[in-house]
Amino acid sequence: RSGVAIAVASGAPRPDVVTEAALRDAVLAARSIGYSTGPSGSHLTRLFERWGIADAIAPRVVQAPPGVPVGALVARGDVELGFQQLSELMHLPGIDVIGRMPAEVQIVTVFSAGICTASGKQDVAKAFLSFLASSQCDKARLNQGMEPV
């Protein structure tokens, strides 16, 4: 499981993002807002619409091109407030992760895996996936910004 976090440039002021109302105020106050493609970007677009601020912030919204981390836009100064999965932000230089999105507006991606029926090494693949899903990997998941399921 990997939730969306919020980042600013290293050393920049850290707006309050603890509650939904505080996050909305931080988005409204930001000179620019960045988010990624995919489900988290779609979620943020819907959230901005639900808050009634989509039109007001549209000129300040930057969607990172596919393959470009939002944190890179934040570090370069292209975006003041960036949103992306914590696992994608936490190890990037030049940014400070200021927190996760509040629970009431959070979006979580759940990663999963499967084994093709045509695989010639199903037992090996099953053992590997079992290991990845085991509690032995919990620390590694946490160190990468993900939560065990």
CORHU-V626977 format. One record per helix or strand of 2 or more residues. SS is the DSSP state (~ for helix, > for strand). FROM is the first residue (numbers start at 1). TO is the last residue. If there is no record, write none. Layout:
# CORHU-V626977
ss;from;to
SS;FROM;TO
SS;FROM;TO
This chain:
# CORHU-V626977
ss;from;to
>;2;9
~;20;29
>;33;35
~;39;51
~;54;60
>;61;63
~;70;76
>;81;85
~;86;89
>;95;100
~;103;105
>;108;109
~;122;133
~;135;143
